[in-house]
Amino acid sequence: WSMTFLPDGRMLVTEKAGKLILLSADGKTKTEVSGVPAVDSAGQGALKEIVLAPDYAKSKRVYFSFSEAGPGGKGVVLARAVLTDGAAPALTKVERLFQAAPYVEGSGHYSGRIAFAPDGKHVFFANGERQKFDPAQDPKSTLGKMLRLTLDGKPAGDPGLTAKGFHPAVWSYGHRNLLGIAFDSAGNLWEQEMGPKGGDEVNLVLPGRNYGYPIVSDGDHYDGRDIPDHSTRPEFEAPKVSWNPAISPGGLIAYSGKMFPQWKGDLFIGGLSSQALIRVDVTGTSAAKGDQWSMGARIREVEEGPDGAIWLLEDGGRGAEGRLLKLTRK
């Protein structure tokens, strides 16, 4: 579902069913990491994002997210743990930092993506609207929201929204299924989310803003019912880029490496139904569609390697095994 690099070039890779794999830098040796909490992997449930803490070199902490069953239904959890290395790697000192509110029935649209703010003091945690539509506009719910937390998981949302009675962790709202978030080198937070039937989006996330779902979307309901386009309701924050037909976006990076200098600052998105790697051309806070390369498989995750190579994690799906791919210059 996701991956991240350790300082020595090894990789941590999450698998949908709940396994965490430590992969050697050459990709030849896989070791399962123990200590992962119980995961509800039904539907879109999974062991989801994993990222290194800003102070990983000292603390050895990793932050991760997963879906679980609990009182009232199911939800997504943000947690952290110490990665104990060695012959039998393990997650130790596991701490639950935050969980979506409320838990609801169903197994879709968890989101669970994680990104650390450039200040190194806050973590952003994306909560999908769980296929329930209205929670994205409900101020008391964290569903369909971008959340900002302290590194200890305490709410640190937009003060303006908190003053209006929103859940204190909410940074922005009116989102659907946020499947990629990333900061660029200028400190801008970008987010991509899967729309309904069409209407996949890339958004520039700004504090206190309402992104309109389910009131507006550039897509329609799966049963064919129309949803008004963003252009009809200018009071909502419009996407910087949208796709119709859908690309079904997976992971997201803001590229900062040296291997592809012509794309520095651009966004790269994994395409699920589109089975593609998609580039979004970014200039400041503006964005436009760039290249789309067919990959012949569902791309769940995109990551930038230490040398600037672009890594892709396939979403095997339906029992098939996904591959980990490395893209370099010719």
Contacts in CASP RR format, 6 or more apart in sequence:
PFRMAT RR
TARGET T0000
AUTHOR 0000-0000-0000
METHOD contacts of the structure
MODEL  1
WSMTFLPDGRMLVTEKAGKLILLSADGKTKTEVSGVPAVDSAGQGALKEI
VLAPDYAKSKRVYFSFSEAGPGGKGVVLARAVLTDGAAPALTKVERLFQA
APYVEGSGHYSGRIAFAPDGKHVFFANGERQKFDPAQDPKSTLGKMLRLT
LDGKPAGDPGLTAKGFHPAVWSYGHRNLLGIAFDSAGNLWEQEMGPKGGD
EVNLVLPGRNYGYPIVSDGDHYDGRDIPDHSTRPEFEAPKVSWNPAISPG
GLIAYSGKMFPQWKGDLFIGGLSSQALIRVDVTGTSAAKGDQWSMGARIR
EVEEGPDGAIWLLEDGGRGAEGRLLKLTRK
1 14 0 8 1.000
1 15 0 8 1.000
1 16 0 8 1.000
1 46 0 8 1.000
1 47 0 8 1.000
1 48 0 8 1.000
1 49 0 8 1.000
1 300 0 8 1.000
1 301 0 8 1.000
1 313 0 8 1.000
1 315 0 8 1.000
2 13 0 8 1.000
2 14 0 8 1.000
2 48 0 8 1.000
2 49 0 8 1.000
2 50 0 8 1.000
2 251 0 8 1.000
2 300 0 8 1.000
2 301 0 8 1.000
2 303 0 8 1.000
2 313 0 8 1.000
3 11 0 8 1.000
3 12 0 8 1.000
3 13 0 8 1.000
3 14 0 8 1.000
3 50 0 8 1.000
3 301 0 8 1.000
3 303 0 8 1.000
3 311 0 8 1.000
3 313 0 8 1.000
3 324 0 8 1.000
4 11 0 8 1.000
4 12 0 8 1.000
4 50 0 8 1.000
4 51 0 8 1.000
4 52 0 8 1.000
4 62 0 8 1.000
4 303 0 8 1.000
5 11 0 8 1.000
5 303 0 8 1.000
5 305 0 8 1.000
5 306 0 8 1.000
6 12 0 8 1.000
6 52 0 8 1.000
7 56 0 8 1.000
7 57 0 8 1.000
8 25 0 8 1.000
9 25 0 8 1.000
9 306 0 8 1.000
10 22 0 8 1.000
10 23 0 8 1.000
10 24 0 8 1.000
10 25 0 8 1.000
11 22 0 8 1.000
11 23 0 8 1.000
11 25 0 8 1.000
11 27 0 8 1.000
11 324 0 8 1.000
12 20 0 8 1.000
12 21 0 8 1.000
12 22 0 8 1.000
12 23 0 8 1.000
12 33 0 8 1.000
12 50 0 8 1.000
12 62 0 8 1.000
12 83 0 8 1.000
13 20 0 8 1.000
13 21 0 8 1.000
13 23 0 8 1.000
13 313 0 8 1.000
13 324 0 8 1.000
14 20 0 8 1.000
14 21 0 8 1.000
14 46 0 8 1.000
14 47 0 8 1.000
14 48 0 8 1.000
14 49 0 8 1.000
14 50 0 8 1.000
14 64 0 8 1.000
15 21 0 8 1.000
15 46 0 8 1.000
15 47 0 8 1.000
16 41 0 8 1.000
16 45 0 8 1.000
16 46 0 8 1.000
16 47 0 8 1.000
17 39 0 8 1.000
17 41 0 8 1.000
17 46 0 8 1.000
17 47 0 8 1.000
18 36 0 8 1.000
18 39 0 8 1.000
18 41 0 8 1.000
18 46 0 8 1.000
18 47 0 8 1.000
18 66 0 8 1.000
19 32 0 8 1.000
19 36 0 8 1.000
19 47 0 8 1.000
20 32 0 8 1.000
20 33 0 8 1.000
20 36 0 8 1.000
20 47 0 8 1.000
20 50 0 8 1.000
20 64 0 8 1.000
20 91 0 8 1.000
21 30 0 8 1.000
21 31 0 8 1.000
21 32 0 8 1.000
21 33 0 8 1.000
22 30 0 8 1.000
22 31 0 8 1.000
22 32 0 8 1.000
22 33 0 8 1.000
22 89 0 8 1.000
23 29 0 8 1.000
23 30 0 8 1.000
23 31 0 8 1.000
23 324 0 8 1.000
24 30 0 8 1.000
27 324 0 8 1.000
31 89 0 8 1.000
33 83 0 8 1.000
33 89 0 8 1.000
33 90 0 8 1.000
33 91 0 8 1.000
34 88 0 8 1.000
34 89 0 8 1.000
34 90 0 8 1.000
34 91 0 8 1.000
35 81 0 8 1.000
35 90 0 8 1.000
35 91 0 8 1.000
35 92 0 8 1.000
35 94 0 8 1.000
36 47 0 8 1.000
36 66 0 8 1.000
36 91 0 8 1.000
37 66 0 8 1.000
37 68 0 8 1.000
37 77 0 8 1.000
37 79 0 8 1.000
37 94 0 8 1.000
38 68 0 8 1.000
39 45 0 8 1.000
39 46 0 8 1.000
39 47 0 8 1.000
39 66 0 8 1.000
39 67 0 8 1.000
39 68 0 8 1.000
40 67 0 8 1.000
40 68 0 8 1.000
40 69 0 8 1.000
40 74 0 8 1.000
40 107 0 8 1.000
41 47 0 8 1.000
41 67 0 8 1.000
42 107 0 8 1.000
43 107 0 8 1.000
43 108 0 8 1.000
44 67 0 8 1.000
44 107 0 8 1.000
44 108 0 8 1.000
44 109 0 8 1.000
44 110 0 8 1.000
45 67 0 8 1.000
45 74 0 8 1.000
45 107 0 8 1.000
45 108 0 8 1.000
45 110 0 8 1.000
46 66 0 8 1.000
46 67 0 8 1.000
46 110 0 8 1.000
47 64 0 8 1.000
47 66 0 8 1.000
48 64 0 8 1.000
48 65 0 8 1.000
48 66 0 8 1.000
48 67 0 8 1.000
48 76 0 8 1.000
48 110 0 8 1.000
48 112 0 8 1.000
48 113 0 8 1.000
49 63 0 8 1.000
49 64 0 8 1.000
49 65 0 8 1.000
49 112 0 8 1.000
49 113 0 8 1.000
49 114 0 8 1.000
50 62 0 8 1.000
50 63 0 8 1.000
50 64 0 8 1.000
51 62 0 8 1.000
51 63 0 8 1.000
51 64 0 8 1.000
51 114 0 8 1.000
51 115 0 8 1.000
51 116 0 8 1.000
52 61 0 8 1.000
52 62 0 8 1.000
52 63 0 8 1.000
53 59 0 8 1.000
53 61 0 8 1.000
53 62 0 8 1.000
53 63 0 8 1.000
53 80 0 8 1.000
53 116 0 8 1.000
53 151 0 8 1.000
54 116 0 8 1.000
54 120 0 8 1.000
54 151 0 8 1.000
55 61 0 8 1.000
56 62 0 8 1.000
59 82 0 8 1.000
60 82 0 8 1.000
60 83 0 8 1.000
60 84 0 8 1.000
60 85 0 8 1.000
61 80 0 8 1.000
61 81 0 8 1.000
61 82 0 8 1.000
61 83 0 8 1.000
62 80 0 8 1.000
62 81 0 8 1.000
62 82 0 8 1.000
62 83 0 8 1.000
62 91 0 8 1.000
63 78 0 8 1.000
63 79 0 8 1.000
63 80 0 8 1.000
63 97 0 8 1.000
63 114 0 8 1.000
63 123 0 8 1.000
64 78 0 8 1.000
64 79 0 8 1.000
64 80 0 8 1.000
64 81 0 8 1.000
64 114 0 8 1.000
65 76 0 8 1.000
65 77 0 8 1.000
65 78 0 8 1.000
65 79 0 8 1.000
65 112 0 8 1.000
65 113 0 8 1.000
65 114 0 8 1.000
65 125 0 8 1.000
66 76 0 8 1.000
66 77 0 8 1.000
66 79 0 8 1.000
67 74 0 8 1.000
67 75 0 8 1.000
67 76 0 8 1.000
67 77 0 8 1.000
67 107 0 8 1.000
67 110 0 8 1.000
68 74 0 8 1.000
68 75 0 8 1.000
68 76 0 8 1.000
68 77 0 8 1.000
69 75 0 8 1.000
70 103 0 8 1.000
71 103 0 8 1.000
72 102 0 8 1.000
72 103 0 8 1.000
72 104 0 8 1.000
72 105 0 8 1.000
73 103 0 8 1.000
73 104 0 8 1.000
73 105 0 8 1.000
73 106 0 8 1.000
74 103 0 8 1.000
74 104 0 8 1.000
74 105 0 8 1.000
74 106 0 8 1.000
74 107 0 8 1.000
74 110 0 8 1.000
75 99 0 8 1.000
75 100 0 8 1.000
75 103 0 8 1.000
75 104 0 8 1.000
75 110 0 8 1.000
75 130 0 8 1.000
76 99 0 8 1.000
76 100 0 8 1.000
76 110 0 8 1.000
76 111 0 8 1.000
76 112 0 8 1.000
76 127 0 8 1.000
76 128 0 8 1.000
77 96 0 8 1.000
77 98 0 8 1.000
77 99 0 8 1.000
77 100 0 8 1.000
78 96 0 8 1.000
78 97 0 8 1.000
78 98 0 8 1.000
78 99 0 8 1.000
78 112 0 8 1.000
78 114 0 8 1.000
78 123 0 8 1.000
78 125 0 8 1.000
78 149 0 8 1.000
78 153 0 8 1.000
79 94 0 8 1.000
79 95 0 8 1.000
79 96 0 8 1.000
79 97 0 8 1.000
80 94 0 8 1.000
80 95 0 8 1.000
80 97 0 8 1.000
81 91 0 8 1.000
81 92 0 8 1.000
81 93 0 8 1.000
81 94 0 8 1.000
81 95 0 8 1.000
82 91 0 8 1.000
82 92 0 8 1.000
82 93 0 8 1.000
83 89 0 8 1.000
83 90 0 8 1.000
83 91 0 8 1.000
84 90 0 8 1.000
84 91 0 8 1.000
84 92 0 8 1.000
97 149 0 8 1.000
97 152 0 8 1.000
97 153 0 8 1.000
98 125 0 8 1.000
98 147 0 8 1.000
98 149 0 8 1.000
98 153 0 8 1.000
98 169 0 8 1.000
100 110 0 8 1.000
100 127 0 8 1.000
100 128 0 8 1.000
100 130 0 8 1.000
100 142 0 8 1.000
100 143 0 8 1.000
101 141 0 8 1.000
101 142 0 8 1.000
101 143 0 8 1.000
101 167 0 8 1.000
102 141 0 8 1.000
102 143 0 8 1.000
104 130 0 8 1.000
104 132 0 8 1.000
104 135 0 8 1.000
104 143 0 8 1.000
106 130 0 8 1.000
106 131 0 8 1.000
108 130 0 8 1.000
108 131 0 8 1.000
108 177 0 8 1.000
109 128 0 8 1.000
109 129 0 8 1.000
109 130 0 8 1.000
109 131 0 8 1.000
109 176 0 8 1.000
109 177 0 8 1.000
110 127 0 8 1.000
110 128 0 8 1.000
110 130 0 8 1.000
111 126 0 8 1.000
111 127 0 8 1.000
111 128 0 8 1.000
111 144 0 8 1.000
111 177 0 8 1.000
111 178 0 8 1.000
111 179 0 8 1.000
112 125 0 8 1.000
112 126 0 8 1.000
112 127 0 8 1.000
112 128 0 8 1.000
112 178 0 8 1.000
113 125 0 8 1.000
113 126 0 8 1.000
113 178 0 8 1.000
113 179 0 8 1.000
113 180 0 8 1.000
113 181 0 8 1.000
113 251 0 8 1.000
113 252 0 8 1.000
114 123 0 8 1.000
114 124 0 8 1.000
114 125 0 8 1.000
114 126 0 8 1.000
114 181 0 8 1.000
115 123 0 8 1.000
115 124 0 8 1.000
115 181 0 8 1.000
115 182 0 8 1.000
115 183 0 8 1.000
115 189 0 8 1.000
116 122 0 8 1.000
116 123 0 8 1.000
116 124 0 8 1.000
116 183 0 8 1.000
117 123 0 8 1.000
117 124 0 8 1.000
117 148 0 8 1.000
117 183 0 8 1.000
118 183 0 8 1.000
118 187 0 8 1.000
120 151 0 8 1.000
121 150 0 8 1.000
121 151 0 8 1.000
122 148 0 8 1.000
122 149 0 8 1.000
122 150 0 8 1.000
122 151 0 8 1.000
122 156 0 8 1.000
123 148 0 8 1.000
123 149 0 8 1.000
123 150 0 8 1.000
123 151 0 8 1.000
123 153 0 8 1.000
124 146 0 8 1.000
124 147 0 8 1.000
124 148 0 8 1.000
124 149 0 8 1.000
124 171 0 8 1.000
124 181 0 8 1.000
124 189 0 8 1.000
125 146 0 8 1.000
125 147 0 8 1.000
125 148 0 8 1.000
125 149 0 8 1.000
125 169 0 8 1.000
126 145 0 8 1.000
126 146 0 8 1.000
126 147 0 8 1.000
126 175 0 8 1.000
126 178 0 8 1.000
126 180 0 8 1.000
126 181 0 8 1.000
126 191 0 8 1.000
127 142 0 8 1.000
127 143 0 8 1.000
127 144 0 8 1.000
127 145 0 8 1.000
127 146 0 8 1.000
127 147 0 8 1.000
127 178 0 8 1.000
128 136 0 8 1.000
128 143 0 8 1.000
128 144 0 8 1.000
128 145 0 8 1.000
128 175 0 8 1.000
128 176 0 8 1.000
128 177 0 8 1.000
128 178 0 8 1.000
129 135 0 8 1.000
129 136 0 8 1.000
129 143 0 8 1.000
129 144 0 8 1.000
129 174 0 8 1.000
129 175 0 8 1.000
129 176 0 8 1.000
129 177 0 8 1.000
129 213 0 8 1.000
129 214 0 8 1.000
130 143 0 8 1.000
130 144 0 8 1.000
132 143 0 8 1.000
133 213 0 8 1.000
133 214 0 8 1.000
134 214 0 8 1.000
135 141 0 8 1.000
135 143 0 8 1.000
135 144 0 8 1.000
136 143 0 8 1.000
136 144 0 8 1.000
136 145 0 8 1.000
136 173 0 8 1.000
136 174 0 8 1.000
136 175 0 8 1.000
136 176 0 8 1.000
136 212 0 8 1.000
136 213 0 8 1.000
136 214 0 8 1.000
137 173 0 8 1.000
137 174 0 8 1.000
137 210 0 8 1.000
137 212 0 8 1.000
137 213 0 8 1.000
137 214 0 8 1.000
137 215 0 8 1.000
139 161 0 8 1.000
139 164 0 8 1.000
139 165 0 8 1.000
139 166 0 8 1.000
139 167 0 8 1.000
139 170 0 8 1.000
139 173 0 8 1.000
140 165 0 8 1.000
140 166 0 8 1.000
140 167 0 8 1.000
141 167 0 8 1.000
142 167 0 8 1.000
142 169 0 8 1.000
142 170 0 8 1.000
144 173 0 8 1.000
144 174 0 8 1.000
144 175 0 8 1.000
144 176 0 8 1.000
144 178 0 8 1.000
144 213 0 8 1.000
145 167 0 8 1.000
145 169 0 8 1.000
145 170 0 8 1.000
145 171 0 8 1.000
145 172 0 8 1.000
145 173 0 8 1.000
145 174 0 8 1.000
145 175 0 8 1.000
146 170 0 8 1.000
146 171 0 8 1.000
146 172 0 8 1.000
146 173 0 8 1.000
146 175 0 8 1.000
146 178 0 8 1.000
146 181 0 8 1.000
146 189 0 8 1.000
146 191 0 8 1.000
146 205 0 8 1.000
147 155 0 8 1.000
147 157 0 8 1.000
147 169 0 8 1.000
147 170 0 8 1.000
147 171 0 8 1.000
148 155 0 8 1.000
148 156 0 8 1.000
148 157 0 8 1.000
148 158 0 8 1.000
148 169 0 8 1.000
148 171 0 8 1.000
149 155 0 8 1.000
149 156 0 8 1.000
149 157 0 8 1.000
149 169 0 8 1.000
150 156 0 8 1.000
155 167 0 8 1.000
155 168 0 8 1.000
155 169 0 8 1.000
156 168 0 8 1.000
156 169 0 8 1.000
157 168 0 8 1.000
157 169 0 8 1.000
157 170 0 8 1.000
157 171 0 8 1.000
157 207 0 8 1.000
158 166 0 8 1.000
158 170 0 8 1.000
158 171 0 8 1.000
158 172 0 8 1.000
158 207 0 8 1.000
158 208 0 8 1.000
160 207 0 8 1.000
160 208 0 8 1.000
161 170 0 8 1.000
161 171 0 8 1.000
161 173 0 8 1.000
161 207 0 8 1.000
161 208 0 8 1.000
162 168 0 8 1.000
162 170 0 8 1.000
166 173 0 8 1.000
170 208 0 8 1.000
171 205 0 8 1.000
171 207 0 8 1.000
171 208 0 8 1.000
172 205 0 8 1.000
172 206 0 8 1.000
172 207 0 8 1.000
172 208 0 8 1.000
172 209 0 8 1.000
172 210 0 8 1.000
172 211 0 8 1.000
172 237 0 8 1.000
173 208 0 8 1.000
173 209 0 8 1.000
173 210 0 8 1.000
173 211 0 8 1.000
174 210 0 8 1.000
174 211 0 8 1.000
174 212 0 8 1.000
174 213 0 8 1.000
174 214 0 8 1.000
174 236 0 8 1.000
175 191 0 8 1.000
175 193 0 8 1.000
175 203 0 8 1.000
175 211 0 8 1.000
175 213 0 8 1.000
176 193 0 8 1.000
176 194 0 8 1.000
176 195 0 8 1.000
176 196 0 8 1.000
176 213 0 8 1.000
176 214 0 8 1.000
176 217 0 8 1.000
177 193 0 8 1.000
177 194 0 8 1.000
177 195 0 8 1.000
178 191 0 8 1.000
178 192 0 8 1.000
178 193 0 8 1.000
179 192 0 8 1.000
179 193 0 8 1.000
179 194 0 8 1.000
179 249 0 8 1.000
179 250 0 8 1.000
179 251 0 8 1.000
179 252 0 8 1.000
180 191 0 8 1.000
180 192 0 8 1.000
180 193 0 8 1.000
180 249 0 8 1.000
180 250 0 8 1.000
180 251 0 8 1.000
180 252 0 8 1.000
180 269 0 8 1.000
181 189 0 8 1.000
181 190 0 8 1.000
181 191 0 8 1.000
181 192 0 8 1.000
181 205 0 8 1.000
181 252 0 8 1.000
182 189 0 8 1.000
182 190 0 8 1.000
182 252 0 8 1.000
182 253 0 8 1.000
182 254 0 8 1.000
182 267 0 8 1.000
183 189 0 8 1.000
183 190 0 8 1.000
183 254 0 8 1.000
184 190 0 8 1.000
184 254 0 8 1.000
184 256 0 8 1.000
184 265 0 8 1.000
184 282 0 8 1.000
185 254 0 8 1.000
185 256 0 8 1.000
185 264 0 8 1.000
185 265 0 8 1.000
186 284 0 8 1.000
188 204 0 8 1.000
188 284 0 8 1.000
188 285 0 8 1.000
189 204 0 8 1.000
189 205 0 8 1.000
190 202 0 8 1.000
190 203 0 8 1.000
190 204 0 8 1.000
190 205 0 8 1.000
190 252 0 8 1.000
190 254 0 8 1.000
190 267 0 8 1.000
190 282 0 8 1.000
190 287 0 8 1.000
191 202 0 8 1.000
191 203 0 8 1.000
191 204 0 8 1.000
191 205 0 8 1.000
191 252 0 8 1.000
192 200 0 8 1.000
192 201 0 8 1.000
192 202 0 8 1.000
192 203 0 8 1.000
192 249 0 8 1.000
192 250 0 8 1.000
192 251 0 8 1.000
192 252 0 8 1.000
192 267 0 8 1.000
192 269 0 8 1.000
193 200 0 8 1.000
193 201 0 8 1.000
193 203 0 8 1.000
193 249 0 8 1.000
194 200 0 8 1.000
194 246 0 8 1.000
194 248 0 8 1.000
194 249 0 8 1.000
194 250 0 8 1.000
195 201 0 8 1.000
195 213 0 8 1.000
195 217 0 8 1.000
195 219 0 8 1.000
195 246 0 8 1.000
196 217 0 8 1.000
196 219 0 8 1.000
196 220 0 8 1.000
196 221 0 8 1.000
196 222 0 8 1.000
196 227 0 8 1.000
197 219 0 8 1.000
197 220 0 8 1.000
197 221 0 8 1.000
197 222 0 8 1.000
197 224 0 8 1.000
197 246 0 8 1.000
198 217 0 8 1.000
198 218 0 8 1.000
198 219 0 8 1.000
198 220 0 8 1.000
198 243 0 8 1.000
198 244 0 8 1.000
198 245 0 8 1.000
198 246 0 8 1.000
199 217 0 8 1.000
199 218 0 8 1.000
199 219 0 8 1.000
199 242 0 8 1.000
199 243 0 8 1.000
199 244 0 8 1.000
199 246 0 8 1.000
200 242 0 8 1.000
200 243 0 8 1.000
200 244 0 8 1.000
200 246 0 8 1.000
200 247 0 8 1.000
200 248 0 8 1.000
200 249 0 8 1.000
201 211 0 8 1.000
201 218 0 8 1.000
201 239 0 8 1.000
201 241 0 8 1.000
201 242 0 8 1.000
201 243 0 8 1.000
202 239 0 8 1.000
202 240 0 8 1.000
202 241 0 8 1.000
202 242 0 8 1.000
202 267 0 8 1.000
202 269 0 8 1.000
202 280 0 8 1.000
202 287 0 8 1.000
203 211 0 8 1.000
203 237 0 8 1.000
203 239 0 8 1.000
203 240 0 8 1.000
204 240 0 8 1.000
204 285 0 8 1.000
204 287 0 8 1.000
206 237 0 8 1.000
209 237 0 8 1.000
210 235 0 8 1.000
210 236 0 8 1.000
210 237 0 8 1.000
211 236 0 8 1.000
211 237 0 8 1.000
211 239 0 8 1.000
212 230 0 8 1.000
212 233 0 8 1.000
212 236 0 8 1.000
212 237 0 8 1.000
214 227 0 8 1.000
215 228 0 8 1.000
215 233 0 8 1.000
215 236 0 8 1.000
216 227 0 8 1.000
216 228 0 8 1.000
216 229 0 8 1.000
216 230 0 8 1.000
216 232 0 8 1.000
216 233 0 8 1.000
216 236 0 8 1.000
217 227 0 8 1.000
217 228 0 8 1.000
217 229 0 8 1.000
217 230 0 8 1.000
218 229 0 8 1.000
218 230 0 8 1.000
218 239 0 8 1.000
218 242 0 8 1.000
218 244 0 8 1.000
219 227 0 8 1.000
219 229 0 8 1.000
219 244 0 8 1.000
220 226 0 8 1.000
220 227 0 8 1.000
221 227 0 8 1.000
230 236 0 8 1.000
230 238 0 8 1.000
230 239 0 8 1.000
230 242 0 8 1.000
231 238 0 8 1.000
240 285 0 8 1.000
240 286 0 8 1.000
240 287 0 8 1.000
241 280 0 8 1.000
241 287 0 8 1.000
241 288 0 8 1.000
241 289 0 8 1.000
243 289 0 8 1.000
246 273 0 8 1.000
246 274 0 8 1.000
247 269 0 8 1.000
247 271 0 8 1.000
247 272 0 8 1.000
247 273 0 8 1.000
247 274 0 8 1.000
247 276 0 8 1.000
247 278 0 8 1.000
247 292 0 8 1.000
248 271 0 8 1.000
248 272 0 8 1.000
248 273 0 8 1.000
248 274 0 8 1.000
249 269 0 8 1.000
249 270 0 8 1.000
249 271 0 8 1.000
249 272 0 8 1.000
249 278 0 8 1.000
250 269 0 8 1.000
250 270 0 8 1.000
250 271 0 8 1.000
250 272 0 8 1.000
250 299 0 8 1.000
250 300 0 8 1.000
250 301 0 8 1.000
250 302 0 8 1.000
251 269 0 8 1.000
251 270 0 8 1.000
251 299 0 8 1.000
251 300 0 8 1.000
251 301 0 8 1.000
251 302 0 8 1.000
252 267 0 8 1.000
252 268 0 8 1.000
252 269 0 8 1.000
252 270 0 8 1.000
252 302 0 8 1.000
253 267 0 8 1.000
253 268 0 8 1.000
253 302 0 8 1.000
253 303 0 8 1.000
253 304 0 8 1.000
253 310 0 8 1.000
254 265 0 8 1.000
254 266 0 8 1.000
254 267 0 8 1.000
254 282 0 8 1.000
255 263 0 8 1.000
255 264 0 8 1.000
255 265 0 8 1.000
255 266 0 8 1.000
255 267 0 8 1.000
255 268 0 8 1.000
255 304 0 8 1.000
255 310 0 8 1.000
256 264 0 8 1.000
256 265 0 8 1.000
256 304 0 8 1.000
257 264 0 8 1.000
257 304 0 8 1.000
257 308 0 8 1.000
258 307 0 8 1.000
258 308 0 8 1.000
259 307 0 8 1.000
259 308 0 8 1.000
259 309 0 8 1.000
259 310 0 8 1.000
259 328 0 8 1.000
259 329 0 8 1.000
260 308 0 8 1.000
260 310 0 8 1.000
260 329 0 8 1.000
263 279 0 8 1.000
265 282 0 8 1.000
266 279 0 8 1.000
266 280 0 8 1.000
266 281 0 8 1.000
266 282 0 8 1.000
266 290 0 8 1.000
267 279 0 8 1.000
267 280 0 8 1.000
267 282 0 8 1.000
267 287 0 8 1.000
268 277 0 8 1.000
268 278 0 8 1.000
268 279 0 8 1.000
268 280 0 8 1.000
268 302 0 8 1.000
268 310 0 8 1.000
269 277 0 8 1.000
269 278 0 8 1.000
269 279 0 8 1.000
269 280 0 8 1.000
269 302 0 8 1.000
270 276 0 8 1.000
270 277 0 8 1.000
270 278 0 8 1.000
270 299 0 8 1.000
270 300 0 8 1.000
270 301 0 8 1.000
270 302 0 8 1.000
270 312 0 8 1.000
271 277 0 8 1.000
271 278 0 8 1.000
271 295 0 8 1.000
271 298 0 8 1.000
271 299 0 8 1.000
272 298 0 8 1.000
272 299 0 8 1.000
272 300 0 8 1.000
272 315 0 8 1.000
273 298 0 8 1.000
274 292 0 8 1.000
275 294 0 8 1.000
275 295 0 8 1.000
275 296 0 8 1.000
275 297 0 8 1.000
275 298 0 8 1.000
275 299 0 8 1.000
276 292 0 8 1.000
276 293 0 8 1.000
276 294 0 8 1.000
276 295 0 8 1.000
276 296 0 8 1.000
276 299 0 8 1.000
277 292 0 8 1.000
277 293 0 8 1.000
277 295 0 8 1.000
277 299 0 8 1.000
277 302 0 8 1.000
277 310 0 8 1.000
277 312 0 8 1.000
277 327 0 8 1.000
278 290 0 8 1.000
278 291 0 8 1.000
278 292 0 8 1.000
278 293 0 8 1.000
279 290 0 8 1.000
279 291 0 8 1.000
279 292 0 8 1.000
280 287 0 8 1.000
280 288 0 8 1.000
280 289 0 8 1.000
280 290 0 8 1.000
281 287 0 8 1.000
281 288 0 8 1.000
281 289 0 8 1.000
281 290 0 8 1.000
295 312 0 8 1.000
295 314 0 8 1.000
295 325 0 8 1.000
297 314 0 8 1.000
297 315 0 8 1.000
297 316 0 8 1.000
297 322 0 8 1.000
297 323 0 8 1.000
298 314 0 8 1.000
298 315 0 8 1.000
298 316 0 8 1.000
298 317 0 8 1.000
299 312 0 8 1.000
299 313 0 8 1.000
299 314 0 8 1.000
299 315 0 8 1.000
300 313 0 8 1.000
300 314 0 8 1.000
300 315 0 8 1.000
300 316 0 8 1.000
301 311 0 8 1.000
301 312 0 8 1.000
301 313 0 8 1.000
302 310 0 8 1.000
302 311 0 8 1.000
302 312 0 8 1.000
302 313 0 8 1.000
303 310 0 8 1.000
303 311 0 8 1.000
303 312 0 8 1.000
303 313 0 8 1.000
304 310 0 8 1.000
304 311 0 8 1.000
305 311 0 8 1.000
309 326 0 8 1.000
309 327 0 8 1.000
309 328 0 8 1.000
310 326 0 8 1.000
310 327 0 8 1.000
311 324 0 8 1.000
311 325 0 8 1.000
311 326 0 8 1.000
311 327 0 8 1.000
312 324 0 8 1.000
312 325 0 8 1.000
312 327 0 8 1.000
313 322 0 8 1.000
313 324 0 8 1.000
313 325 0 8 1.000
314 322 0 8 1.000
314 323 0 8 1.000
314 324 0 8 1.000
314 325 0 8 1.000
315 322 0 8 1.000
316 322 0 8 1.000
END
